[in-house]
Amino acid sequence: MAGLIPQRFIDDLLDRVDIVDVIGARLELRKTGKNHSARCPFHDEKTPSFSVNPEKQFYYCFGCGVGGNAIGFVMDYDHVDFPQAVESLGALVGMEVPREAQQNNPQDKRRKALYDILEQAKRFYQQQLRQHKTAHQAVDYLKQRGLSGEIAGNFEIGYAPPGWDNLLLAITESRLQHNDDEIKSNDTVEDETIALLTDSGLLVNREEENKRYDRFRERIIFPIRDTRGRTIAFGGRVLGDDKPKYLNSPETTVFHKGRELYGLYEANRSRQSTTNLLVVEGYMDVVALAQHEIENAVATLGTAVSQAHLEKLFRYTSEVVFCFDGDKAGRQAGKRALETSLPLMTDGRSAKFLFLDEGEDPDTLVRKIGNERFRHLISNSTPLSAFLFSLCEEGLDLTLADDCARFATLAAPMINQLPAGIFRQLLLDQLAKKTGLATDTLTGLLAPPDSEATAQWNEASPDNGNYEDYGHDYDGSNYESTGHENTEHYPADDNYPPAEDYEQPADEAQLSSKAPKKHSAPAQKELQLQPLHWLIALLINHPSLAQKLEHSEALLKLELADIEILQGLFTLLEKNPDYTLNHILGYWRGVHGQEQGEMLAGIAANDLVNIPSQAAESYVKQAQDIIDSLLLTVISEQTIEQRIAYLSAKSQLDDHDRNTAFAIWLELPAAERSPELINKIKQLLERKDETPK
């Protein structure tokens, strides 16, 4: 059924659903104190680290960092999108999901138009592969590479024929034929078509030179699909001697090559049982492996493997195998992949490295040795730990003390990038065995100097009256219908806008999607959080704080990572002061996607570890101190008059604020001590506000 799911219905649904019942129907839960625990269904583990909190209607895995509410769990466990998860939970408690007419959102309409034009282009290229008079050269090329028509069809491979404007003319003619809008003239339709083809990266439009032409010409076309099966871009392999050999669509509103992986949609649809995903370097490698029934390969799109790529891969598997050429360039690419992987290797995840013989690539090698032997190579690929140590050992003789010391200084910083947990400790033990040093000694070498150590959060306000020292104790450092979706269930992608079936406030800007920060099992009970995340943790666990805190526009304009989340959180809680953590996570997952939903869940889980259940009032001062600390960089750049105005505008002053006012008085040159300023500072010093407890 088309239309939006009203937010009020989702809130009511979350109030009626018990997360313990939802998860308990799918996992074997055991009561552990106030919570319930189980082995995490999203990564391999022997000791349960998956916790369900019935009071807050919240789940979190301390092993792999996934977390959220009942809706998020159903989405991830059942591999359904947001509306389907809501439908499922509604059926569980006997609630029929209502729908509202969708508001006309210009950005959503534009994005949908881009998906539609990309889909039309894909069909055009497929048609040309079957019908164009020069298509035989493309068909012959594909046959030479050993591809069958079935595999070409599975990957929806097409052909861009020679010529400068084949696609432009075909799409324009089709849109003119289907123009049922009496208001739109043919000229308007043609202009819209040019704009859409340009914005989707299919048309090169050089207005200053009065030139426009198809981007892809005389190339084999590989459609690039997101994990929902929507065409978001194309890659083209040249048939002649033109350069470049491979050409990708440029970045667009719907395509970000640093996040997308060619073949991930097809690998996820495959019914082939697999325990890992193989990362290769090109489209043909992915397709050729699929031709030989190795259907778990994906490829980056002309970029090195990024953390965003890996976070996406680890949502589908616990093991990633990188496949590179065995030459010097391949080894360098492997080293970069290793360095990118290290911070993400929480317990339960695995990365391996497969280096082929020089001159070979997966396409040529699988045709030469066949499916079975290639699978054997994958299963015997080099584990991350072995590759790390082999890189550090290159050219060294570990029987020599000098080389052994060099080896330790190379390996230790790399091990230090691993998240705290069992895997990190095991590598540290291996390093100790190789160097002959005690593990405790190596642990000391890994620890940062005291001057660089991240400060633990301190609840007490700084008692230093100097403005520059204020904040010393803080570490300040969907679903969218295009008409072409498949009906199969697969995890929702997070790089795209809010669900069309979800009611998003018209005045709320879409927050940027960032890779979630996975949280490994804590090595100790006290976990460190950046001040901004600590403030977010306080707000989402104690939403009524939003009504009690003073925050200025300057706070929400700070150039800090994730400041958009804080801004959206304040906006949400100001409109919905009765929201709970459960409501917040449900809203966030539906509007802002899985990555930000899991980020909030991770922050909330840190808060659950650190903060006992107390009244929100007990955290007002702590939260306000964080805000003041974050504003320090802004305030310190203000004039004395602006700083006094900032303090005067506060509804309550504590001792630190009065010390700050006195410090301003001391630094004020005598020539500038006007009666007006003197009076304002006096008023600040004489205010008798009670410090909130």
C-alpha positions in Angstrom: 0.0 0.0 0.0 1.4 3.4 -1.0 1.7 6.3 1.4 3.5 7.3 4.6 3.4 5.4 7.9 2.5 8.1 10.4 5.1 8.8 13.1 2.4 8.6 15.8 1.5 5.1 14.7 5.2 4.0 15.0 5.4 5.5 18.5 2.3 3.7 19.6 3.5 0.5 18.1 6.8 0.7 20.0 4.9 1.3 23.2 2.9 -1.9 22.7 5.6 -4.2 21.4 7.9 -5.9 24.0 11.4 -6.2 22.6 12.0 -9.3 24.7 9.1 -11.1 23.0 10.3 -10.0 19.5 13.9 -11.1 20.0 12.9 -14.1 22.2 10.8 -15.5 19.3 14.0 -15.6 17.2 16.8 -16.3 19.7 17.2 -18.2 22.9 17.4 -15.5 25.5 18.6 -16.1 29.1 17.8 -13.8 32.0 20.9 -12.2 33.4 20.0 -9.8 36.2 17.7 -7.1 34.8 18.6 -7.8 31.2 18.5 -10.8 28.9 21.5 -12.2 27.0 22.2 -14.4 24.0 24.9 -15.2 21.5 24.8 -12.5 18.9 23.1 -13.5 15.6 25.0 -11.0 13.6 28.6 -12.3 14.2 30.2 -15.6 15.3 30.9 -15.8 19.0 31.1 -18.5 21.7 30.4 -16.3 24.8 27.2 -14.3 24.8 27.8 -10.6 24.3 24.3 -9.7 23.0 22.2 -7.9 25.6 18.5 -7.0 25.7 17.3 -4.3 28.1 13.6 -4.6 28.7 13.4 -1.4 30.7 14.7 0.7 27.8 13.4 -1.6 25.1 16.9 -1.7 23.6 19.4 -4.3 22.4 23.1 -4.1 21.9 26.0 -6.4 21.1 29.2 -5.6 22.9 31.1 -7.8 20.4 30.2 -6.3 17.1 28.5 -3.1 18.0 25.0 -3.6 16.4 22.1 -2.3 18.4 18.7 -0.6 18.3 15.1 -1.2 19.1 12.5 -3.8 18.0 12.1 -2.4 14.5 15.9 -2.3 13.9 16.2 -5.9 15.1 13.5 -7.2 12.8 15.1 -5.3 9.8 18.5 -6.8 10.4 17.5 -10.3 11.5 14.7 -10.8 9.0 16.5 -8.9 6.2 13.5 -6.7 5.5 13.2 -2.9 5.0 11.7 -0.4 7.4 8.0 -0.6 6.2 8.1 -4.4 6.2 9.5 -4.5 9.7 6.7 -2.1 10.9 4.1 -4.3 9.2 5.5 -7.4 10.8 5.5 -5.9 14.3 2.0 -4.5 13.7 0.7 -7.9 12.9 2.3 -9.3 16.0 0.2 -7.0 18.3 -2.8 -6.8 16.0 -2.3 -3.3 14.8 -3.2 -2.4 11.2 -0.6 -0.1 9.6 -2.3 3.1 8.5 -1.0 5.2 5.6 -1.1 8.9 4.8 -0.8 10.7 1.5 2.8 11.5 0.8 3.8 15.2 0.8 5.5 16.5 -2.2 9.1 16.7 -1.3 11.1 18.3 -4.1 14.3 16.5 -3.1 12.6 13.1 -3.0 10.9 13.7 -6.3 14.2 14.6 -7.9 15.9 11.6 -6.5 13.1 9.3 -7.7 13.4 10.9 -11.2 17.1 10.1 -11.2 16.5 6.5 -10.3 13.9 6.3 -13.1 16.1 7.8 -15.8 19.0 5.4 -14.7 16.6 2.5 -15.0 15.5 3.7 -18.5 19.2 4.0 -19.5 19.9 0.4 -18.3 17.1 -0.9 -20.4 18.3 1.0 -23.4 21.8 -0.4 -23.1 20.4 -4.0 -22.7 18.3 -3.5 -25.8 21.3 -2.3 -27.8 23.3 -5.4 -26.9 20.5 -7.5 -28.5 19.5 -5.3 -31.4 22.1 -2.8 -32.5 23.8 -3.5 -35.8 27.3 -3.3 -34.2 26.3 -5.3 -31.2 28.1 -8.4 -32.5 31.5 -6.9 -31.5 30.2 -6.7 -27.9 28.7 -10.1 -28.0 31.9 -11.6 -29.4 34.0 -9.9 -26.7 31.8 -11.3 -23.9 32.0 -14.8 -25.5 35.8 -14.5 -25.7 35.8 -13.8 -22.0 33.8 -17.0 -21.4 30.5 -15.4 -20.4 27.2 -17.0 -21.1 24.0 -15.2 -22.0 22.6 -16.2 -18.6 25.4 -14.6 -16.6 25.2 -11.5 -18.8 21.5 -11.3 -18.1 22.0 -11.8 -14.3 24.3 -8.8 -14.2 22.1 -6.9 -16.7 25.1 -6.2 -18.9 24.5 -3.9 -21.9 26.1 -2.1 -24.8 26.6 1.5 -25.6 26.9 1.8 -29.4 29.2 4.2 -31.3 27.8 7.7 -31.6 27.6 10.9 -29.6 23.9 11.1 -28.7 22.2 7.7 -29.0 21.1 7.6 -25.4 20.1 11.2 -25.3 17.9 10.8 -28.4 16.3 7.5 -27.3 15.5 8.7 -23.8 14.1 12.1 -25.0 11.9 10.4 -27.6 10.6 7.9 -25.0 9.8 10.7 -22.5 8.0 12.7 -25.2 5.9 9.7 -26.2 4.9 9.2 -22.6 4.3 12.9 -21.8 0.7 12.9 -20.4 1.1 16.3 -18.8 -0.9 18.8 -20.9 0.9 21.6 -19.2 4.4 20.5 -20.2 5.5 21.5 -23.7 7.9 19.3 -25.7 10.7 21.9 -25.1 10.1 21.5 -21.4 10.3 17.7 -21.5 13.5 17.9 -23.6 15.1 20.4 -21.1 14.1 18.2 -18.2 15.6 15.1 -19.9 18.9 16.9 -20.5 19.0 18.0 -16.9 18.3 14.5 -15.6 20.8 12.8 -17.8 23.4 15.3 -16.8 22.7 15.0 -13.1 22.7 11.2 -13.3 26.2 11.3 -15.0 25.0 9.9 -18.3 25.4 13.0 -20.3 28.4 15.3 -20.5 27.0 18.8 -20.9 29.5 21.5 -21.7 27.2 24.6 -21.8 30.1 27.0 -22.2 31.1 25.2 -25.4 27.5 24.5 -26.4 28.3 20.8 -26.5 26.6 17.8 -25.0 27.2 14.1 -25.7 26.7 10.6 -24.2 29.3 9.7 -21.6 29.4 6.1 -22.6 30.1 5.3 -26.2 31.2 2.0 -27.8 31.6 0.2 -24.5 30.4 -2.9 -22.7 28.1 -1.5 -20.0 28.0 -2.9 -16.4 25.0 -1.5 -14.4 26.0 -0.7 -10.8 23.2 -1.5 -8.4 22.7 -0.7 -4.7 21.7 -3.4 -2.3 18.0 -2.8 -3.1 18.6 -3.6 -6.8 18.2 0.0 -8.0 20.5 1.1 -10.8 22.6 4.0 -9.4 25.5 4.2 -11.9 27.3 2.5 -14.7 30.8 1.2 -15.6 31.9 0.9 -19.2 34.7 -1.3 -20.6 36.0 0.0 -24.0 35.9 -2.3 -27.0 38.5 -0.5 -29.0 41.8 1.1 -28.1 40.3 4.3 -26.6 41.3 5.5 -23.1 40.4 5.1 -20.4 40.0 1.3 -20.6 37.4 1.4 -17.8 35.1 4.4 -17.3 32.7 4.9 -14.3 29.8 7.2 -13.8 30.8 10.4 -11.8 29.6 10.9 -8.3 26.0 12.0 -8.2 23.2 12.5 -5.7 22.5 8.7 -5.7 26.0 7.3 -6.4 29.0 7.6 -4.1 31.8 5.3 -5.3 33.6 5.4 -2.0 30.6 3.5 -0.5 29.4 1.2 -3.2 30.6 -2.2 -4.3 29.9 -3.8 -7.6 28.3 -7.2 -7.3 27.1 -6.9 -3.7 23.5 -7.0 -4.7 24.0 -10.1 -6.9 26.1 -11.8 -4.2 23.4 -11.2 -1.6 20.7 -12.5 -3.9 22.7 -15.7 -4.6 21.3 -18.8 -3.0 24.9 -20.2 -2.8 25.9 -20.9 0.7 29.1 -18.9 1.5 30.9 -17.9 4.6 32.8 -14.9 3.2 32.9 -12.2 0.6 35.8 -11.9 -1.9 36.9 -8.4 -2.8 38.4 -8.2 -6.3 39.5 -5.3 -8.4 37.2 -5.2 -11.5 33.8 -5.8 -13.0 35.0 -8.6 -15.2 36.6 -10.4 -12.2 33.2 -10.4 -10.5 31.3 -11.6 -13.5 33.9 -14.2 -14.6 33.9 -15.7 -11.1 30.1 -15.9 -11.1 30.3 -17.7 -14.5 32.3 -20.3 -12.7 29.8 -20.5 -9.8 31.8 -18.4 -7.4 29.1 -16.0 -6.6 30.4 -14.2 -3.5 32.8 -11.7 -5.3 32.4 -7.9 -5.1 34.6 -5.1 -6.5 35.4 -1.5 -5.6 34.7 1.1 -8.2 38.1 2.5 -9.1 39.0 3.4 -5.5 41.0 1.7 -2.7 38.9 -0.2 -0.1 37.5 2.3 2.4 36.2 1.8 5.9 32.7 2.5 4.5 33.2 -0.4 2.1 34.2 -2.7 5.0 31.5 -1.6 7.3 29.0 -2.5 4.6 30.6 -5.9 3.8 30.7 -6.8 7.5 26.9 -6.4 7.6 26.7 -9.4 5.3 29.5 -11.6 6.4 32.0 -12.1 9.3 34.9 -12.8 6.9 36.2 -10.6 4.1 38.9 -12.0 1.7 40.9 -9.4 -0.3 42.2 -10.7 -3.6 45.1 -8.8 -5.3 47.7 -9.4 -8.0 51.0 -10.8 -6.6 53.1 -7.9 -8.0 54.5 -5.0 -6.1 51.4 -2.9 -6.8 49.2 -5.7 -5.5 51.2 -6.0 -2.3 50.9 -2.2 -1.8 47.2 -2.4 -2.3 47.1 -5.3 0.2 49.0 -3.2 2.8 46.5 -0.3 2.3 43.6 -2.8 2.8 45.2 -4.1 5.9 45.7 -0.6 7.4 42.1 0.2 6.6 40.8 -3.0 8.2 42.6 -2.8 11.5 40.3 -0.4 13.4 37.3 -2.4 12.3 38.5 -5.9 13.4 36.3 -6.4 16.4 36.1 -9.9 17.8 34.2 -12.2 15.5 35.3 -10.5 12.3 38.0 -11.9 10.1 40.0 -10.6 7.1 42.2 -12.6 4.8 44.5 -11.9 1.9 44.9 -13.8 -1.3 47.8 -12.8 -3.6 47.7 -14.3 -7.1 50.7 -15.1 -9.2 52.1 -12.2 -11.1 50.3 -11.5 -14.3 47.2 -13.3 -13.2 43.9 -11.9 -12.2 40.7 -13.7 -10.9 39.2 -13.7 -14.4 42.1 -15.4 -16.1 43.0 -17.7 -13.3 39.6 -19.1 -12.7 39.3 -20.0 -16.4 42.7 -21.6 -16.2 42.4 -23.7 -13.0 38.6 -24.0 -12.5 36.2 -23.5 -9.7 37.4 -26.1 -7.2 41.0 -25.1 -7.2 40.1 -21.4 -7.0 37.9 -22.1 -4.0 40.9 -23.9 -2.5 43.0 -20.8 -2.9 40.3 -18.7 -1.2 40.0 -21.1 1.8 43.8 -21.1 2.2 44.3 -17.4 1.9 46.6 -15.6 4.4 44.9 -14.5 7.7 45.3 -10.8 8.7 47.6 -11.6 11.6 50.0 -13.6 9.4 50.0 -10.9 6.7 50.6 -8.2 9.3 53.6 -10.0 10.7 55.0 -10.9 7.3 54.9 -7.3 6.2 56.8 -6.2 9.3 59.3 -9.0 9.0 60.3 -8.2 5.4 64.1 -7.8 5.1 64.7 -8.4 8.8 66.5 -11.2 10.7 64.7 -11.7 14.0 67.8 -13.5 15.4 69.4 -10.1 15.5 68.5 -7.8 18.4 68.5 -4.7 16.2 66.1 -6.2 13.6 64.0 -7.6 16.4 63.6 -4.2 17.9 62.8 -2.8 14.4 60.2 -5.5 14.0 58.5 -4.7 17.3 58.4 -0.9 16.5 56.7 -1.7 13.1 54.2 -4.3 14.4 53.2 -2.6 17.7 51.6 0.5 16.2 49.6 -1.7 13.8 48.3 -3.9 16.6 47.5 -0.8 18.6 45.0 0.1 15.9 42.9 -3.0 16.6 39.9 -2.5 18.9 40.3 -3.8 22.4 39.3 -7.4 22.7 40.5 -11.0 22.4 42.0 -10.7 18.9 44.1 -7.7 19.8 45.4 -9.6 22.9 46.2 -12.7 20.8 48.3 -10.6 18.4 50.0 -9.0 21.2 50.9 -12.4 22.6 52.2 -13.5 19.2 54.4 -10.4 19.0 55.7 -11.2 22.5 56.6 -14.7 21.4 58.3 -13.5 18.2 60.4 -10.8 20.0 61.0 -12.6 23.3 59.6 -9.6 25.2 57.1 -9.9 27.9 53.5 -9.1 27.0 53.3 -6.6 29.8 56.4 -4.8 28.4 54.8 -4.6 24.9 51.5 -3.4 26.5 53.4 -0.6 28.0 55.0 0.3 24.7 51.5 0.4 23.1 50.1 2.8 25.6 50.3 6.5 24.5 52.3 8.9 26.6 50.5 10.5 29.5 50.5 13.9 27.8 48.6 12.4 24.8 46.3 10.1 26.7 42.6 10.7 26.2 41.2 12.2 29.3 38.5 10.4 31.2 35.2 12.2 31.7 35.2 14.1 34.9 31.8 14.9 36.3 33.0 17.8 38.4 33.3 21.3 36.9 36.8 22.6 36.4 37.7 24.8 39.3 40.3 26.8 37.4 39.1 30.3 36.9 41.1 30.8 33.7 38.9 30.9 30.6 41.5 29.1 28.5 41.5 26.1 30.9 37.8 25.7 30.9 36.9 22.2 29.6 40.4 20.8 30.5 38.8 17.5 31.6 37.0 16.9 28.4 38.4 15.1 25.3 37.3 17.8 22.8 39.1 16.5 20.2 14.6 3.8 3.3 13.0 3.0 1.7 12.1 4.7 -1.6 9.9 3.2 -4.3 11.1 3.6 -7.9 8.7 1.1 -9.4 11.5 -1.3 -10.1 12.4 -2.9 -6.8 12.8 -6.7 -6.5 10.5 -8.3 -4.0 13.2 -10.4 -2.4 14.2 -9.6 1.1 17.6 -8.1 1.6 19.1 -5.6 4.1 18.3 -2.0 3.5 21.0 0.2 2.2 21.8 3.3 4.2 23.4 5.6 1.7 20.1 6.8 0.4 17.3 9.1 1.6 14.6 8.4 4.2 12.0 5.9 3.4 9.1 7.1 1.2 6.9 4.9 3.5 8.1 6.8 6.5 6.9 10.2 7.6 9.8 12.6 7.7 9.3 16.2 9.0 9.4 18.5 6.1 11.6 21.0 7.9 14.3 18.6 8.9 17.3 18.3 6.7 18.6 14.8 5.9 21.6 14.1 8.1 24.8 13.0 6.5 25.3 9.3 6.6 28.5 8.2 8.2 30.0 4.9 8.8 28.9 3.6 12.2 31.6 3.3 14.8 31.5 -0.3 16.0 32.1 -0.8 19.7 34.0 -3.9 20.8 33.6 -5.4 24.2 34.9 -3.0 26.8 38.2 -3.9 28.4 37.1 -2.2 31.6 33.8 -0.9 32.9 34.5 2.8 32.4 34.4 3.6 28.7 35.6 6.8 27.2 33.4 9.0 25.1 34.1 12.2 23.2 32.2 15.0 24.8 29.8 15.4 21.9 28.9 11.7 22.1 28.6 11.8 25.8 26.1 14.7 25.5 24.2 12.6 22.9 24.2 9.6 25.2 22.8 11.7 28.1 20.0 13.1 25.8 18.9 9.8 24.3 18.8 8.0 27.6 17.2 11.0 29.4 15.3 12.9 26.7 13.7 15.4 29.2 17.2 16.9 29.5 16.6 18.7 26.1 14.0 20.9 27.8 16.4 21.8 30.6 19.6 22.7 28.8 20.7 26.0 27.3 22.2 25.6 23.9 22.9 28.4 21.5 22.9 28.4 17.7 26.7 28.6 17.9 26.8 25.1 19.4 24.9 23.5 16.5 27.2 25.3 14.0 30.4 23.9 15.5 32.5 22.0 12.9 32.5 18.7 14.8 31.9 15.2 13.5 28.3 14.2 14.2 27.2 17.6 15.2 24.3 17.1 12.8 23.1 14.3 15.0 23.0 16.6 18.0 21.1 19.2 16.0 18.6 16.7 14.8 18.2 15.3 18.3 17.5 18.7 19.9 14.9 19.3 17.1 13.2 16.0 17.6 13.1 16.2 21.4 11.9 19.8 21.4 8.9 18.6 19.4 8.5 15.3 21.2 9.5 15.9 24.9 7.8 12.6 26.0 10.0 10.4 23.7 11.9 7.5 25.2 15.1 5.9 24.0 12.9 3.3 22.2 11.0 6.1 20.3 14.2 7.9 19.4 15.9 4.8 17.9 12.8 3.9 16.0 12.5 7.4 14.5 16.2 7.6 13.7 16.4 4.2 12.0 13.4 5.0 9.8 14.5 8.5 8.9 18.3 8.4 8.9 19.1 4.8 8.1 20.9 1.9 9.6 24.3 3.4 10.0 23.2 6.4 12.1 20.7 4.2 13.9 23.5 1.8 15.0 25.8 4.8 15.9 23.1 6.0 18.3 22.6 2.5 19.7 26.4 2.2 20.3 26.4 5.6 22.1 23.4 4.5 24.1 25.1 1.3 25.1 28.1 3.2 26.4 25.7 5.2 28.4 24.0 2.1 29.8 27.4 0.9 31.0 28.5 4.1 32.6 25.3 5.7 33.9 23.0 4.1 36.4 19.3 4.7 36.2 18.7 8.1 37.8 16.4 11.0 37.3 17.3 13.3 34.4 17.7 16.2 36.8 20.8 14.6 38.2 22.5 15.1 34.8 21.6 18.6 34.0 24.8 20.2 35.3 27.0 17.5 33.7 25.3 18.0 30.3 25.4 21.8 30.6 29.1 21.6 31.4 29.7 19.6 28.2 27.8 22.2 26.1 29.9 25.0 27.7 33.1 23.1 27.0 32.1 22.5 23.4 31.4 26.2 23.0 34.8 27.1 24.5 36.4 27.4 21.0 33.7 29.7 19.9 33.5 31.8 23.0 37.3 32.2 23.2 37.2 33.9 19.8 34.5 36.4 20.9 35.0 39.9 22.1 34.8 40.7 25.8 31.4 42.2 25.2 30.1 39.0 23.5 31.5 36.8 26.3 29.7 38.9 28.9 26.5 38.8 26.9 26.8 35.0 26.7 27.1 34.7 30.5 24.3 37.2 31.0 22.0 35.3 28.8 22.4 32.1 30.9 19.4 31.4 33.1 21.7 30.0 35.8 25.3 30.7 36.8 27.5 28.4 38.7 30.8 29.1 40.6 32.8 28.5 37.4 30.7 31.1 35.5 31.3 33.6 38.2 35.1 32.8 38.2 35.0 33.3 34.4 33.3 36.7 34.8 36.0 37.7 37.3 38.7 36.5 34.9 37.2 38.7 32.2 37.3 41.7 34.6 41.0 41.0 35.3 42.0 40.9 31.7 40.0 44.0 30.8 42.3 46.9 30.2 41.7 49.9 32.5 41.0 52.1 29.5 38.2 49.9 28.4 36.4 49.6 31.7 33.4 51.6 30.8 30.6 52.1 33.5 28.3 49.9 31.4 30.7 47.0 31.3 31.6 47.4 35.0 27.9 47.2 35.8 27.3 44.1 33.7 30.2 42.3 35.3 29.0 43.3 38.8 25.6 41.9 38.1 27.1 38.6 37.0 29.2 38.4 40.2 26.3 39.3 42.4 23.8 36.8 40.9 22.6 34.3 43.5 21.6 31.4 41.1 21.7 28.0 42.7 23.8 25.5 41.0 21.7 22.6 39.7 22.4 19.4 41.6 
